[in-house]
Every structure is written in C-alpha cells, then in structure tokens.
Amino acid sequence: MRLDPMEPTGQVSRSARVAAVFDRVADVYDNVGVPWFTPIAEQLVRLASPGGGARALDVGCGRGAATAALARAVGPGGHVTGIDLSPRMVEACAAHVAGLGLSNVDVRVQDASAPSLPAAAYDLLVSSLVVFFLPDPLAALVAWRRLLAPGGRLAISTFAGRDQVWEAVDAVFQPYLPAGMLDARTTGATGPFGHDSGVEELVAAAGYTEVRTTHFDIEVVFTDVDQWYAFSRSHGQRAMWDAIASADHDTVKAIAGDHLEQARGADGRIRLHQRVRNTLAISS
C-alpha cells in the first residue's frame, strides 16, 4: 500500500519518520563544531524584534537556538514556548535553556503541522528552517496563524541559493536516493521554496499580510572532508544518508570530497556559502 503524504495516515507516517531522524541526531545537532543553526536562528530573532514582555512561540525548536534568543529578548516579563516533534530534541532544548538560566521557557513535544495550543495566545511565532519539512506547509501556516493574537507577527527562515560547490555536493546524493525522495533541505528547487516570491505567496495564501523578505548570508567552514561528513549527518540531511545503501556511503563521501576540495582556501579550510531567506509577516 502506498501512503499519500497529503492524507491523514500519510501525514502521520511522514511525521513519525521525521521525528525518528531528529531523535537520531539530537546529540550532535548543531554540536559538531560548525556554527550553523544558531547564527541562522539568532539572525531571524533579531529581525523579528521581539519586545520585552512578549509571548513567543518557537515552532520546531530543535536544541533551542531560537528559543534561547527569544527568551533573552522577551525578558523575565515575557514567556517563550518551544515545540518540536522529536522527544529527544525537546529534552535537549529543555536542558540547553536550563543551563543558560532561562526560566521563562517551557518546551513541549508537539507536531509543527498542527500544534495543540491555545488560539490567539502568542504575539510572535518564529520558525527557523522548519516549514519545508512539513507535509502541507500551507495548512501549517494557517494553523500557526490561529495561534497568533490579532496583529501578531510571523518570522520564518528557509534556504535560498548556495554556492556552486555546495550545489555540486548536494547533487552527488541524487542518484543514490530512492525515487521520489525530495531534497531534505529545500523541498525541491521548483517548489514554493525555490524563490522568494513562492514563499511570500505561500504565506499570503495562509492569510498573513505585510509579507516581506530579507536575506542573510552565512559562510560555513570545515577543517576537512571528515568534518563536513559529520556535519551532514548531524541534521535533516541524515535522512538522505540513511536512505543510501551503506555500501555506497564511502563512494558518496569520496565524490563529495572531490567537489569540496574546490572550496579549500589558502588556510587549508573548506568554505561554503549559503543564503538564508527570512520571511516576515503580520497575522490579520
């Protein structure tokens, strides 16, 4: 039997698979010596400009990069709720914010596609590098809007363009993946996440207004191919590795390594560049 990812049973199956992937990477997620999710999330929170005393929601909180930034921004008079589908990510996020001494946070296991939270309870909803993983992004954005108070703000980040070497490295995976498996980082260059207007139209279709886009460029530095390999297995791309036969892993790593050598600088380090798209909007 083939499950349609847009049908309820298909959504449950996909959600379970996504949760399992992030449970597997929880210990190493954003924790392999390569700054990635934290600077991206912190930039998104800066753009969202949460005010002191605000009620904020971090959807797909991971280990808490945006959660911590939000908690510091809203201060002791505000509150932040973080949700994630992965129980182990929720545990890691809770430990992270507790270790920072942030007491104005609660973290829960919930599905980003349809959070079970009070309506109109939040002034700001932030979601960093999450929406393209969801089986029905439009439905999720609609569900998120219901959680925002009138005039509440949405801030999401997605991937925009990346440099040619990174494109070539990602292309190495494609022949080894099962038919129909989408790129775990972009959900396809031809879909709504392939360009700014596509994301803006998606957000507007969900009922938001004053939709606008900004960009943030991040340089990712690896000491060698082995660190890139560890990095690529520490987040959502782990699903791609898991889908490739183990006998082919060394081949994929070697071919990707040949491409990565083109980005090695005079200092011996490999430098890749990614543009991040930040989409901001108002709940009507």
C-alpha positions as a printed NumPy array, in Angstrom:
array([[ 0.   ,  0.   ,  0.   ],
       [ 1.295,  3.469, -0.911],
       [ 0.615,  6.198,  1.635],
       [-0.303,  9.588,  0.23 ],
       [ 1.629, 12.162,  2.308],
       [-1.319, 14.546,  1.977],
       [-3.751, 12.073,  3.539],
       [-4.004, 11.884,  7.352],
       [-2.4  ,  8.434,  7.557],
       [ 0.367,  9.566,  5.211],
       [ 0.988, 12.641,  7.321],
       [ 1.257, 10.531, 10.456],
       [ 3.742,  8.236,  8.733],
       [ 5.859, 11.111,  7.469],
       [ 5.753, 12.864, 10.837],
       [ 6.929,  9.68 , 12.542],
       [ 9.822,  9.369, 10.085],
       [10.865, 12.988, 10.595],
       [10.708, 12.61 , 14.382],
       [12.833,  9.458, 14.179],
       [15.501, 11.228, 12.102],
       [15.778, 14.098, 14.545],
       [15.766, 11.751, 17.532],
       [18.805, 10.058, 15.965],
       [20.708, 13.31 , 15.501],
       [19.677, 15.029, 18.752],
       [23.072, 14.556, 20.435],
       [25.068, 16.006, 17.54 ],
       [22.576, 18.512, 16.125],
       [24.313, 21.913, 15.918],
       [27.068, 20.339, 18.   ],
       [29.881, 19.296, 15.644],
       [31.984, 22.453, 15.8  ],
       [30.346, 24.095, 12.77 ],
       [28.209, 27.168, 13.623],
       [25.043, 26.797, 11.576],
       [21.594, 26.651, 13.185],
       [22.461, 29.059, 15.988],
       [23.602, 32.041, 13.865],
       [20.699, 31.476, 11.461],
       [18.152, 31.362, 14.285],
       [19.66 , 34.328, 16.105],
       [19.512, 36.439, 12.95 ],
       [15.847, 35.503, 12.473],
       [15.053, 36.513, 16.059],
       [16.872, 39.825, 15.586],
       [14.742, 40.551, 12.511],
       [11.575, 39.562, 14.371],
       [12.452, 42.114, 17.08 ],
       [10.548, 40.581, 19.993],
       [ 9.708, 43.158, 22.611],
       [10.104, 42.826, 26.34 ],
       [ 7.173, 41.029, 27.898],
       [ 6.101, 39.38 , 24.629],
       [ 4.612, 35.899, 24.392],
       [ 6.62 , 33.999, 21.78 ],
       [ 6.339, 30.559, 20.199],
       [ 9.273, 28.719, 18.619],
       [ 7.934, 26.071, 16.22 ],
       [10.401, 23.261, 15.536],
       [12.682, 24.427, 18.316],
       [15.397, 21.784, 17.891],
       [18.031, 22.172, 20.581],
       [16.846, 25.71 , 21.316],
       [18.86 , 28.134, 19.176],
       [15.881, 30.423, 18.544],
       [14.236, 29.535, 21.869],
       [17.16 , 30.878, 23.878],
       [17.449, 34.013, 21.76 ],
       [13.729, 34.673, 22.161],
       [13.848, 34.096, 25.917],
       [16.639, 36.624, 26.321],
       [14.803, 39.148, 24.131],
       [11.38 , 38.966, 25.843],
       [12.958, 39.083, 29.283],
       [11.558, 37.892, 32.597],
       [ 8.235, 39.598, 31.908],
       [ 7.72 , 37.585, 28.733],
       [ 7.433, 33.901, 28.002],
       [ 8.592, 31.507, 25.287],
       [ 7.082, 28.154, 24.362],
       [ 9.162, 25.817, 22.214],
       [ 7.667, 22.824, 20.422],
       [ 9.269, 20.02 , 18.462],
       [ 8.111, 16.666, 17.154],
       [11.247, 14.9  , 18.383],
       [11.146, 13.956, 22.075],
       [14.931, 13.866, 22.276],
       [15.194, 17.333, 20.749],
       [12.73 , 18.616, 23.334],
       [14.85 , 17.094, 26.098],
       [17.981, 18.706, 24.647],
       [16.254, 22.09 , 24.291],
       [14.989, 21.997, 27.865],
       [18.483, 21.158, 29.123],
       [20.007, 23.926, 27.   ],
       [17.749, 26.727, 28.245],
       [18.004, 25.481, 31.826],
       [21.793, 25.529, 31.532],
       [21.595, 29.158, 30.432],
       [19.499, 30.007, 33.477],
       [16.463, 30.957, 31.399],
       [13.351, 30.31 , 33.468],
       [10.782, 31.962, 31.169],
       [10.571, 28.963, 28.802],
       [ 8.523, 25.802, 28.506],
       [ 9.202, 23.133, 25.9  ],
       [ 6.727, 20.545, 24.64 ],
       [ 6.559, 17.603, 22.26 ],
       [ 4.112, 18.679, 19.561],
       [ 3.71 , 18.401, 15.807],
       [ 4.554, 21.642, 13.993],
       [ 1.956, 20.799, 11.36 ],
       [-0.924, 21.204, 13.811],
       [ 0.141, 22.426, 17.261],
       [-2.318, 21.782, 20.071],
       [-2.026, 25.198, 21.706],
       [-4.477, 27.956, 22.696],
       [-5.748, 30.234, 19.953],
       [-4.521, 33.841, 19.831],
       [-2.1  , 33.134, 22.678],
       [ 1.121, 34.464, 21.148],
       [ 2.438, 37.817, 19.975],
       [ 5.211, 36.303, 17.851],
       [ 5.777, 32.965, 16.147],
       [ 9.287, 32.099, 14.974],
       [10.191, 29.003, 12.97 ],
       [13.746, 28.551, 11.717],
       [14.38 , 26.098,  8.861],
       [11.263, 24.03 ,  9.547],
       [ 8.345, 24.77 ,  7.23 ],
       [ 9.8  , 22.983,  4.17 ],
       [ 9.943, 19.715,  6.117],
       [ 6.185, 19.705,  6.69 ],
       [ 3.814, 17.574,  4.588],
       [ 1.453, 20.514,  3.95 ],
       [ 3.231, 23.846,  4.545],
       [ 0.162, 25.922,  3.672],
       [-2.026, 24.104,  6.187],
       [ 0.673, 24.513,  8.825],
       [ 0.959, 28.256,  8.198],
       [-2.826, 28.552,  8.546],
       [-2.701, 26.606, 11.823],
       [ 0.092, 28.842, 13.088],
       [-1.892, 31.997, 12.26 ],
       [-4.684, 30.827, 14.557],
       [-2.189, 30.778, 17.436],
       [-1.254, 34.429, 16.955],
       [-3.112, 37.303, 18.547],
       [-4.51 , 39.874, 16.092],
       [-1.563, 41.789, 14.722],
       [ 0.811, 39.076, 15.884],
       [ 3.934, 38.516, 13.845],
       [ 5.339, 35.566, 11.913],
       [ 9.052, 35.099, 11.2  ],
       [10.267, 32.046,  9.273],
       [13.542, 31.143,  7.604],
       [14.082, 28.904,  4.593],
       [17.02 , 28.245,  2.303],
       [17.723, 30.454, -0.693],
       [20.683, 29.994, -3.053],
       [24.018, 28.455, -2.191],
       [27.35 , 28.45 , -3.953],
       [28.218, 26.196, -6.891],
       [30.382, 23.83 , -4.861],
       [27.576, 23.218, -2.384],
       [25.171, 22.654, -5.272],
       [27.565, 20.087, -6.729],
       [27.958, 18.334, -3.381],
       [24.188, 18.067, -2.92 ],
       [23.812, 16.724, -6.457],
       [26.096, 13.802, -5.57 ],
       [23.334, 12.348, -3.392],
       [20.603, 12.328, -6.004],
       [21.458,  9.143, -7.979],
       [21.609,  7.141, -4.751],
       [18.28 ,  8.249, -3.274],
       [15.018,  6.324, -3.623],
       [12.686,  7.568, -6.337],
       [10.52 , 10.419, -5.12 ],
       [12.646, 11.386, -2.146],
       [12.825, 15.177, -2.042],
       [15.867, 17.162, -1.087],
       [15.659, 17.254,  2.72 ],
       [16.958, 20.838,  2.819],
       [14.944, 22.668,  0.158],
       [11.93 , 20.524, -0.806],
       [12.8  , 20.979, -4.45 ],
       [14.147, 23.941, -6.4  ],
       [10.96 , 24.132, -8.463],
       [ 8.574, 24.274, -5.476],
       [ 7.477, 27.33 , -3.474],
       [10.733, 27.284, -1.51 ],
       [12.814, 27.729, -4.65 ],
       [12.371, 31.505, -4.773],
       [11.339, 34.477, -2.635],
       [ 8.034, 35.096, -4.371],
       [ 6.995, 31.467, -3.912],
       [ 7.434, 31.679, -0.146],
       [ 5.755, 35.089,  0.017],
       [ 2.774, 33.795, -1.974],
       [ 2.518, 30.769,  0.329],
       [ 2.497, 32.96 ,  3.429],
       [-0.034, 35.371,  1.91 ],
       [-2.28 , 32.464,  0.89 ],
       [-2.334, 31.414,  4.56 ],
       [-3.913, 34.744,  5.453],
       [-0.952, 36.856,  6.536],
       [-0.391, 40.433,  5.44 ],
       [ 2.563, 42.799,  5.019],
       [ 4.697, 39.885,  3.83 ],
       [ 8.315, 40.787,  3.164],
       [11.628, 39.049,  2.596],
       [15.173, 39.707,  3.745],
       [18.321, 37.644,  3.233],
       [21.217, 36.548,  5.389],
       [24.451, 35.093,  4.017],
       [26.339, 32.582,  6.101],
       [29.793, 31.126,  5.493],
       [30.206, 27.563,  6.703],
       [33.772, 26.493,  7.433],
       [35.027, 22.907,  7.637],
       [38.505, 21.833,  8.664],
       [38.34 , 18.864,  6.298],
       [36.004, 16.482,  4.472],
       [35.528, 14.376,  7.61 ],
       [34.063, 17.373,  9.444],
       [31.726, 18.062,  6.516],
       [30.656, 14.397,  6.677],
       [29.929, 14.66 , 10.403],
       [28.043, 17.914,  9.813],
       [25.941, 16.447,  7.002],
       [24.871, 13.609,  9.278],
       [24.048, 15.892, 12.228],
       [20.799, 17.414, 10.942],
       [17.953, 16.751,  8.484],
       [20.343, 15.601,  5.759],
       [20.853, 12.495,  7.887],
       [17.666, 11.208,  6.233],
       [19.484, 11.243,  2.897],
       [22.419,  9.271,  4.276],
       [20.026,  6.797,  5.873],
       [18.301,  6.298,  2.514],
       [21.574,  5.406,  0.761],
       [22.815,  1.821,  0.929],
       [25.639,  1.612,  3.467],
       [27.887,  0.072,  0.825],
       [27.647,  3.312, -1.153],
       [28.461,  5.716,  1.678],
       [32.211,  5.772,  1.034],
       [31.616,  6.44 , -2.658],
       [29.259,  9.336, -1.976],
       [31.66 , 10.779,  0.591],
       [34.606, 10.487, -1.804],
       [32.804, 12.146, -4.728],
       [31.501, 14.906, -2.46 ],
       [35.03 , 15.305, -1.11 ],
       [36.383, 15.903, -4.62 ],
       [33.92 , 18.776, -5.021],
       [34.683, 20.165, -1.577],
       [38.378, 20.388, -2.438],
       [37.462, 23.154, -4.893],
       [36.379, 25.273, -1.934],
       [39.552, 24.761,  0.107],
       [41.231, 28.083,  0.797],
       [44.841, 29.102,  1.338],
       [44.388, 28.435,  5.058],
       [43.545, 24.811,  4.281],
       [39.921, 25.102,  5.369],
       [36.858, 24.4  ,  3.226],
       [34.449, 27.328,  2.93 ],
       [30.89 , 27.066,  1.616],
       [28.299, 29.811,  1.374],
       [24.555, 29.651,  1.904],
       [21.95 , 32.392,  1.524],
       [19.114, 32.166,  4.03 ],
       [15.704, 33.644,  3.261],
       [13.819, 35.304,  6.12 ],
       [10.112, 35.879,  5.544],
       [ 8.262, 38.204,  7.9  ],
       [ 4.52 , 38.845,  8.047],
       [ 1.605, 40.014, 10.191],
       [-1.37 , 37.927, 11.315],
       [-4.59 , 39.503, 10.112]])
